[in-house]
Amino acid sequence: MAEFSLALNEDQLQIQKWIHDFAENVVRPAAHEWDEREEFPFPIVEEAAKIGLYSFDFFAQASMGDPTGLTMPVALEELFWGDAGIGLAIFGSGLAAAGIAANGTPEQVMEWVPQCFGEPDDLKIGAFCVSEPDAGSDVSSLKTKAVYHEATDEWVLNGTKAWATNGGLAHLHVVTATVDPTLGSRGQATFLVPEGTPGISQGQKYKKHGIRASHTAEVVLDDCRIPGRMLLGGKEKLDEKLARARGGTKTGAKQPAMATFEATRPAVAAQAIGVARAAYEEALAYAKERVAFGKPIIMNQAIAFLLADMATEIDAARMLVWRAAWLAGNGGYTNAEGSMAKLKAGRVAVWVTERAIQIHGGYGYTREYPVERMHRDAKIFDIFEGTEQIQQLVISRAISGLRIE
Ligand SMILES: Cc1cc2nc3c(=O)[nH]c(=O)nc-3n(C[C@H](O)[C@H](O)[C@H](O)COP(=O)(O)OP(=O)(O)OC[C@H]3O[C@@H](n4cnc5c(N)ncnc54)[C@H](O)[C@@H]3O)c2cc1C
């Protein structure tokens, strides 16, 4: 077990600087353009691949190979400080990779996680598809069905996935489906659908409020046939789990989608902190420059104290995130700390970016200043990977020991 410390080690400090430089020099200057284009920023992701940031090696080093748990949140805060839309375009494949890491056998992890990233000259993209048009927060009621055909050792997937980051663009779709709908989440399993598989296609591409450089779309599965070995975790383990669930015994194992979301919560919360910090820094600089009534607006306590509160909230949220990240890799959460971090960081990002617009006055309400985009981007952190209310639900159940509805 790693010792909990807020001091970053040499490697982490280097990674922080490396990604900050990339965010400052490559991501930030491209942010406005790709937000306006509302397209996946392939050239920027290629740049990230060239420096090794978009790669299996970096994913492995920052997640699986870091006993302190802090490397991933540190990295993501810097990347999303650059821009959240492009940040998610770069990190989106990491969600698919996390889905495989949380549910796959060690052999599947080694074979398929690298295929979420590819190589700089042969980029690959991954998508993690859980949500459906009628099942977002309520993951237990997924309708996408997976049926096993023993004669051919194949799974056949049918259904529509909603809101998939990189959905339809991806070379590898990681799809959670129900094998036995009567068992709710306990009847679900997660599958790999590699590129070239007939029966998988992109549905509608969503036009979004923020993070517009990140591609979000429906994924349609129409008699999509995949070999038996594409079931993450393997058939034997699934059969045992289903038998225990049918017998009414608790399996003890985390359900497929939840296992991934729990693991990625501190990472997503760290992204929110990156956006909040970026907006706060913009607001601080603007408040020192902007003169009203003959003095910089920061000389008014109303503005200076607001900036003081923004800085304090960001630091408080970061500490929750780092605590959760450390616990996730060192024995697990004891009191819904991952949800606490995600809840706080999302709220802080929304509040700080909104106040940053206020400090910019009318200019902040225009696309000429980045705080407008940052505020639109920030709202997603209250919604995906568990909404604000779902985090409250998880926390309230943990602190009360009751099945709060
Ligand atoms: C840009 C974007 C990217 C996304 N990327 C992905 C992805 O890559 N993969 C993926 O699988 N999904 C993805 N999602 C889906 C996302 O996780 C869901 O949108 C989210 O979980 C909420 O589900 P929903 O939209 O169906 O809302 P609903 O579940 O319908 O919730 C609607 C409202 O009701 C509230 N609510 C629901 N249940 C309760 C309850 N029990 N108690 C109190 N309040 C409740 C919610 O908090 C929310 O305010 C993405 C979404 C967006 C917008």
The ligand as a MOL file (V3000), in Angstrom:
LIG
                    3D

  0  0  0     0  0            999 V3000
M  V30 BEGIN CTAB
M  V30 COUNTS 53 58 0 0 0
M  V30 BEGIN ATOM
M  V30 1 C -21.5900 14.4590 -23.5200 0
M  V30 2 C -21.9460 13.1440 -22.9240 0
M  V30 3 C -21.0520 12.0780 -23.0280 0
M  V30 4 C -21.4020 10.8380 -22.5080 0
M  V30 5 N -20.5350 9.7870 -22.6680 0
M  V30 6 C -20.9600 8.5500 -22.3230 0
M  V30 7 C -20.1720 7.3920 -22.6480 0
M  V30 8 O -19.0780 7.5060 -23.2170 0
M  V30 9 N -20.6720 6.1710 -22.3550 0
M  V30 10 C -21.8830 6.0090 -21.7200 0
M  V30 11 O -22.2620 4.8800 -21.4870 0
M  V30 12 N -22.6390 7.0620 -21.3770 0
M  V30 13 C -22.2170 8.3320 -21.6740 0
M  V30 14 N -22.9890 9.4240 -21.3570 0
M  V30 15 C -24.2900 9.2020 -20.6910 0
M  V30 16 C -24.3450 9.7450 -19.2810 0
M  V30 17 O -23.6120 8.9360 -18.4220 0
M  V30 18 C -25.8430 9.8400 -18.9060 0
M  V30 19 O -26.3950 10.9160 -19.6560 0
M  V30 20 C -26.0420 10.0700 -17.4310 0
M  V30 21 O -25.6860 8.9320 -16.7000 0
M  V30 22 C -27.4780 10.4490 -17.0900 0
M  V30 23 O -28.3810 9.5640 -17.6690 0
M  V30 24 P -29.6590 10.1590 -18.4640 0
M  V30 25 O -29.1410 11.1570 -19.4200 0
M  V30 26 O -30.4430 9.0220 -18.9840 0
M  V30 27 O -30.4950 10.9290 -17.3570 0
M  V30 28 P -31.5960 10.2760 -16.3870 0
M  V30 29 O -31.0500 9.0840 -15.7320 0
M  V30 30 O -32.8640 10.1600 -17.1150 0
M  V30 31 O -31.7190 11.4390 -15.3050 0
M  V30 32 C -32.5100 12.6150 -15.5040 0
M  V30 33 C -32.4840 13.4040 -14.2010 0
M  V30 34 O -33.1160 12.6430 -13.1590 0
M  V30 35 C -32.2120 12.4820 -12.0790 0
M  V30 36 N -32.4120 11.1660 -11.4780 0
M  V30 37 C -32.4480 9.9580 -12.0940 0
M  V30 38 N -32.6060 8.9780 -11.2050 0
M  V30 39 C -32.6710 9.5680 -9.9820 0
M  V30 40 C -32.8050 9.0870 -8.6430 0
M  V30 41 N -32.9190 7.7820 -8.3700 0
M  V30 42 N -32.8080 9.9890 -7.6270 0
M  V30 43 C -32.6850 11.3240 -7.8960 0
M  V30 44 N -32.5410 11.8280 -9.1300 0
M  V30 45 C -32.5230 10.9640 -10.1650 0
M  V30 46 C -30.8110 12.6460 -12.6720 0
M  V30 47 O -29.8810 13.0450 -11.6950 0
M  V30 48 C -31.0650 13.7310 -13.7210 0
M  V30 49 O -31.0370 14.9850 -13.0910 0
M  V30 50 C -22.6470 10.6670 -21.8310 0
M  V30 51 C -23.5270 11.7560 -21.7130 0
M  V30 52 C -23.2060 12.9710 -22.2660 0
M  V30 53 C -24.1940 14.1010 -22.1540 0
M  V30 END ATOM
M  V30 BEGIN BOND
M  V30 1 1 1 2
M  V30 2 1 2 3
M  V30 3 2 2 52
M  V30 4 2 3 4
M  V30 5 1 4 5
M  V30 6 1 4 50
M  V30 7 2 5 6
M  V30 8 1 6 7
M  V30 9 1 6 13
M  V30 10 2 7 8
M  V30 11 1 7 9
M  V30 12 1 9 10
M  V30 13 2 10 11
M  V30 14 1 10 12
M  V30 15 2 12 13
M  V30 16 1 13 14
M  V30 17 1 14 15
M  V30 18 1 14 50
M  V30 19 1 15 16
M  V30 20 1 16 17
M  V30 21 1 16 18
M  V30 22 1 18 19
M  V30 23 1 18 20
M  V30 24 1 20 21
M  V30 25 1 20 22
M  V30 26 1 22 23
M  V30 27 1 23 24
M  V30 28 2 24 25
M  V30 29 1 24 26
M  V30 30 1 24 27
M  V30 31 1 27 28
M  V30 32 2 28 29
M  V30 33 1 28 30
M  V30 34 1 28 31
M  V30 35 1 31 32
M  V30 36 1 32 33
M  V30 37 1 33 34
M  V30 38 1 33 48
M  V30 39 1 34 35
M  V30 40 1 35 36
M  V30 41 1 35 46
M  V30 42 1 36 37
M  V30 43 1 36 45
M  V30 44 2 37 38
M  V30 45 1 38 39
M  V30 46 1 39 40
M  V30 47 2 39 45
M  V30 48 1 40 41
M  V30 49 2 40 42
M  V30 50 1 42 43
M  V30 51 2 43 44
M  V30 52 1 44 45
M  V30 53 1 46 47
M  V30 54 1 46 48
M  V30 55 1 48 49
M  V30 56 2 50 51
M  V30 57 1 51 52
M  V30 58 1 52 53
M  V30 END BOND
M  V30 END CTAB
M  END
